[in-house]
């Protein structure tokens, strides 16, 4: 999951990543399908837990591997700084598949959503030097985009759960990088981007998935792992 958050965060910082992924050969591919999920417990009781997920679909091997290579190559060629970190994290098929999904389902409109978040980033990071930030900072803001609970805790510091989160991302409360993150999640363009991605019934990818940092009741306990 770290590489997934990291890739989203780097796209927020530089949407050129999406241009590179869209230019992969073969290109991103994701076939949307209608999917119904059911659960059968140990007593034999069956319950429908998800019906016709808005973003369910199928991946193609060659296209997904191509996207994985495009992400890795772009990240390697465009580091935040020479030593921060020297190499990006390995890119999983999961991350590549998600980006195939994001960039091919029209209702998600991921390029527009990232453009909005990037505008918020450019405003929020003025005067800061990302090269001095924790190497996990891109993953932190990527997680903020897809986890409304995390973003809310960053926006209004004081929740005891926040300290555990920022510690794991190598960030200190009160540091310049935390200030950038705080301004970012409070910026109207970031809020607009997140609102479309997490609330629009035709675009959301949060149903029955476990992409968030914090546990979401009603979602994570029914994640398909």
N, C-alpha and C positions, 0 to 999 in steps of 0.2 A: 504493500500500500504506500510505502514511503516514496517510491519512484513515481507513483501516480500523482500524489500530492505535489511532488517536486516539479513534475512536468507541467501541471496546471499552473503552478506558481511562476515558472519561467515564462510561460505563455503570457501571463498577466504582465510580467516585466518587459516582455518583448514579443509581440504577436507575430514577428517574423518566423517564429517556430511553427505557427499554423500554416504559413505560406509554404514552408519546407515540407510539412506533412501532406498538404494538399497536392504537392508536386511529386510525391512518391510514385514510383513505377514498379509494379502496378499500384494504382491509386487506392485510397481508402474505400473499403467496401463493407456494407452492412445490410443484410436483407431483413427487413422488418417482418415480423410474424405475429399472429394472434396467439397468445399463450395463456392457458389457464393452469394455475398451480393448486394442488391439493395436498393436505397432510393427513396421514392415517396414524393415529396414536397406537400405543401398545394394546389397547382394548379393542381395536378395530374400528374406532369412530373416525369417520372421514369428514374433513372440513375444507371448504374452499377458502383459501387465504389470499388469493390474488386472481383477478379475472381481467384478461386482455390488458396486460401492462403496456403503457403507452410507448415504451421504448424497447420492448423485447425484440430480439432478432438473432441472426446467425452470422458468423464470421466466415471468411474465406482464408485458407491458410496462406497462400502466396501474398495476398494483399496485406494481411495482418503482419506478416514478417517484414514486408516492405516498409510498412509504417513504423514498426519497431526500429528498423535500421535508420529511417529518416529522422526519428526523434533522437536517437543516440548520436548520429552524425552531427545534427545541428547543435545539440547540447555540448558536444565535444569541441566544436568549432567556435562556440560562442559562450565561453565560461563567464561567470560573473566577474571573476578576476583570475589571474594566473594560478593563485593558490587557494581558491575559495569555491569549490574544492578543485584539486587538480583534474579529477575526472567526475563526470556525473554518475549517478547510481546506475546499475544495470537496469535496462528497461524490460519489464515483463510483458508477456503476451496479454495479460489482463489490461495493462495500461495502453498498449497498442490497440487492443480491441475497443476500449472505451473511446479512444480518439477516433477510431473508425466510426463508431456509433455517433459521437458528437458532431462529426463533420459531414455526415451523410443524412441524418434525420433533419429535414428542413425545419420542423417546428422547434427544435432546440436552438437553431440559429446561433451556433456556438461562436462563429467569427464575430458577430455583432456583440454577443455577451462579453467576449474577451476584450473587444475594443473598448467597451464601457469600463470594464475593470482596469484596463491599461490607462485610460484617461485618469481614473482615480489614482492609480499608482504614480503617474507622472506628476500630478499635483501634490500628492502626499509625500513624495520622496525628494522634493526640491530641497537642495542644500545638503542632502545626505549622500554618503558614499557607500553604496551597497557592497563594495569590496571589503569593507570593514565589518560587515554583518556576519552573524553565524552562518556557516555553510548550509545549515538547515533552514535558513530563513525562507527561501523560495517554497519549500514544502509547507512551511507554516502558513504563508498567505494562501497557498493552494488549498490547504485544508479549510481555511477560513471561508473560502468561496463556497465550498460545498457542505459546510457544516454551520447552519445558522446559529446553533447553540454556542459553538466556539467563537464565532464572529461577535455574538452578543456579549460574551464574557470579555472579549478583547476591547469591545467598544465602551464598556462600562466596568472597568477593573474593580475588583473587590470580592469576586466569587472565589472561595478557597480552591475550587477545582482548577482555576486558571493557572495557579502557580505550578501545579504538577504538569500541566500541558506545556507551558513555556519552558520549563526546565528540560523536558524531553526534547524540545526543539533547540536547546542550547541558547535560549534567550533570557535576558534578565529584565525584570520589571523596572521601569525607569530608564532603561538604556535608549539611545537614539533609535535603534532598530525597532524597539517596542513602540516608541512614539510614532514611527512611520506606519507600523501596523495598525495602531489605534486610529490614526487619521484616515488610513485607507478604508477600514471597515465602517467608518462613520461618513465617508464621502457618498454623496447621493448617487453617483454613477455606479459605485460598487454595490450599493444597496439595490439599485435598479437591476443590475446584472444578476445578482443573487436571487432577487425576487422572481425573475422570469425562470431561472433555472430550477429553483426549488419549489415554486408555487404554481406555475402554469401547468394545468393538467395535461396539456399536449406536449410538454417539453420535459417535465421532471424525470430525473433518473433515480430518485431516492426511494421509490417503492421497492420493498423487499430486497434492499441491498445494504451492504455494510461499509460504505465508503467514508463514513464520518469518523471523526476522532472520538467524540463522545457517544455513548450509547443512546439511541433514540427508541424510546418505548413505542411499540407498534410497528417498528421497522426492523431494527437489528436482530431482535429475537427470532425473526422469520427470514433472516438472511439465508440464501442458498450458498453453502460453502462446499 
